[in-house]
């Protein structure tokens, strides 16, 4: 269940940032095959990668795993850059 939430949130953040899947891979320093393995459920990102994903998404790791991520995105959008 948590993995499903993580993958849905990763896709939401990718779209929120306006990144293509290729750009997401570049920001995370992973290949398209790795991203595909995550989204297809063949593998899971490790803790270090989860931290890197959260950092790139500019959220805390618990927020990345939260099913109320839309609220986090709205809050983050309003923060000054």
HELIX and SHEET records of a PDB file:
HELIX    1   1 UNK A    2  UNK A   17  1                                  16    
HELIX    2   2 UNK A   21  UNK A   28  1                                   8    
HELIX    3   3 UNK A   32  UNK A   40  1                                   9    
HELIX    4   4 UNK A   47  UNK A   57  1                                  11    
HELIX    5   5 UNK A   61  UNK A   64  1                                   4    
HELIX    6   6 UNK A   69  UNK A   77  1                                   9    
END                                                                             
